[in-house]
């Protein structure tokens, strides 16, 4: 029971972790990412601790005020955690990564080099078989959609006004929403 208490994370540790995540900045600093990954590893055996650490990073990833350049260090941090800390982080990230990957892909719509780095992280997860194959497929749907239909990247913003801002949509849904909102091109 004493060991279990050591695995729990307290508010002070969460605040410190949150501050360090907020200070990651625009450049993927290996030292900062390694430090945060090692701190996370201390809580990889605690489902609650892992979830709390993950949520700090996820909140920053999903925050609309997070700039494009700040996304990559956060993604690399999660990549480091699932590859090094493992434990409870694997099922937590596995069940939710499709949400923030799609969001990040959309946020990076004008930053092709950063989008390629996001896709490369996903490929290393696929190659390393870190997650279930079906879950990896779900996580990578935005890449498939973009590869199959480059139109998703070139829709004028005026046409997107009433449509979900997610770029990672399949072509049929895109056509349906465009028609539904009166954006279908006249022939």
C-alpha positions in Angstrom: 0.0 0.0 0.0 2.9 2.3 0.7 4.3 1.7 -2.8 0.9 2.6 -4.3 0.9 5.9 -2.6 4.3 6.7 -4.1 2.8 6.3 -7.6 0.1 8.9 -7.0 0.7 12.4 -8.2 0.0 15.4 -6.1 -1.1 18.8 -7.1 2.3 20.4 -6.7 3.9 17.8 -9.0 1.0 18.4 -11.5 1.6 22.2 -11.4 5.4 21.7 -11.9 4.7 19.3 -14.9 2.2 21.8 -16.4 4.6 24.6 -16.1 7.4 22.6 -17.8 5.0 21.6 -20.6 4.0 25.2 -21.0 7.7 26.1 -21.3 8.5 23.6 -24.1 8.2 26.5 -26.6 8.5 26.3 -30.4 11.5 24.1 -30.7 11.6 20.4 -29.8 14.4 20.6 -27.2 15.5 17.0 -26.5 16.7 17.8 -23.0 13.3 19.3 -22.0 11.4 16.4 -23.7 13.6 13.8 -22.0 13.1 15.4 -18.6 9.3 15.5 -19.0 9.3 12.0 -20.3 11.3 10.7 -17.3 9.0 12.5 -14.9 6.0 10.9 -16.7 7.7 7.5 -16.3 7.5 7.9 -12.6 3.7 7.7 -12.9 3.4 5.1 -15.7 2.3 2.4 -13.3 -0.4 4.6 -11.9 -3.5 4.8 -14.1 -4.6 8.0 -12.4 -1.2 9.6 -12.5 -0.6 8.7 -16.2 -4.1 10.0 -17.1 -3.4 13.3 -15.3 0.0 13.8 -17.0 -1.5 12.9 -20.4 -4.3 15.4 -19.9 -1.9 18.2 -19.2 -0.2 17.6 -22.6 -3.5 16.9 -24.4 -5.1 20.1 -23.1 -2.1 22.1 -24.5 -2.3 20.2 -27.8 -6.0 20.9 -28.2 -5.9 24.5 -27.0 -6.8 26.9 -29.8 -4.2 29.4 -28.5 -1.4 26.9 -29.1 0.6 28.0 -32.1 1.6 25.7 -35.0 5.2 25.7 -33.9 4.3 24.7 -30.4 2.5 21.5 -31.5 5.6 19.5 -32.6 7.4 19.6 -29.2 4.1 18.4 -27.6 3.8 15.6 -30.1 7.4 14.6 -29.6 6.8 14.6 -25.9 3.9 12.1 -26.2 6.0 10.1 -28.6 8.8 9.9 -26.1 6.4 9.0 -23.3 4.8 6.1 -25.2 8.1 4.8 -26.3 10.0 5.1 -23.0 7.6 5.4 -20.1 5.0 3.0 -21.6 2.8 1.5 -18.8 -0.6 3.0 -18.5 0.3 5.7 -21.1 -0.1 3.1 -23.9 -3.8 2.4 -23.5 -4.6 6.1 -22.6 -2.9 7.4 -25.7 -4.1 4.6 -27.9 -7.7 5.3 -27.1 -7.5 9.1 -27.7 -4.6 9.9 -30.1 -7.0 10.0 -33.1 -8.6 13.1 -31.6 -5.5 15.2 -31.2 -3.7 13.8 -34.3 -6.6 15.0 -36.4 -6.7 18.3 -34.5 -3.0 18.8 -34.9 -3.2 17.9 -38.6 -5.9 20.5 -39.1 -3.9 23.1 -37.1 -0.9 22.5 -39.3 -2.8 22.9 -42.5 -0.4 25.6 -43.7 2.8 24.0 -42.4 3.7 21.1 -44.7 7.1 20.2 -43.1 5.4 20.0 -39.6 2.6 17.8 -41.0 5.2 15.5 -42.4 6.9 15.2 -39.0 3.5 14.4 -37.4 2.9 11.7 -39.9 6.5 10.4 -39.3 5.7 10.0 -35.6 2.6 8.0 -36.5 4.7 5.8 -38.9 7.2 5.0 -36.1 4.3 3.9 -33.9 3.0 1.8 -36.8 6.5 0.3 -37.5 7.2 -0.3 -33.8 3.7 -1.9 -33.3 3.3 0.3 -30.2 -0.5 0.3 -30.6 -3.1 -2.0 -31.9 -3.2 -2.1 -35.7 -6.9 -1.1 -35.8 -6.3 1.8 -33.5 -3.3 2.9 -35.6 -5.5 2.9 -38.6 -8.0 5.1 -36.9 -5.2 7.5 -35.7 -3.9 7.8 -39.3 -7.2 8.4 -41.1 -6.4 12.1 -41.6 -3.2 11.1 -43.5 -5.2 8.7 -45.7 -7.9 11.3 -46.4 -5.3 13.9 -47.3 -3.4 11.5 -49.5 -6.5 10.3 -51.3 -8.0 13.8 -51.9 -5.7 16.8 -51.9 -8.8 19.0 -52.3 -9.2 18.9 -48.5 -6.2 21.2 -48.2 -7.3 23.7 -50.8 -10.9 24.5 -49.8 -11.3 28.3 -49.5 -12.0 29.2 -45.9 -15.3 30.9 -46.9 -16.5 27.4 -47.9 -15.7 26.0 -44.6 -17.7 28.4 -42.5 -20.5 26.1 -41.6 -18.6 22.8 -41.8 -16.5 21.1 -39.1 -13.0 22.6 -39.2 -11.4 19.2 -39.3 -9.4 18.6 -42.5 -9.3 14.9 -41.8 -12.7 14.1 -43.4 -13.5 11.6 -46.0 -14.5 12.8 -49.4 -18.1 11.7 -49.3 -18.7 13.6 -46.0 -17.0 16.7 -47.5 -19.2 16.6 -50.5 -22.3 16.1 -48.4 -21.5 19.0 -46.1 -20.6 21.3 -49.0 -24.0 20.5 -50.6 -25.9 20.8 -47.3 -24.4 24.3 -46.7 -25.0 25.5 -50.2 -21.4 25.4 -51.4 -21.8 22.9 -54.2 -20.4 24.2 -57.4 -22.9 24.9 -60.1 -22.4 22.9 -63.3 
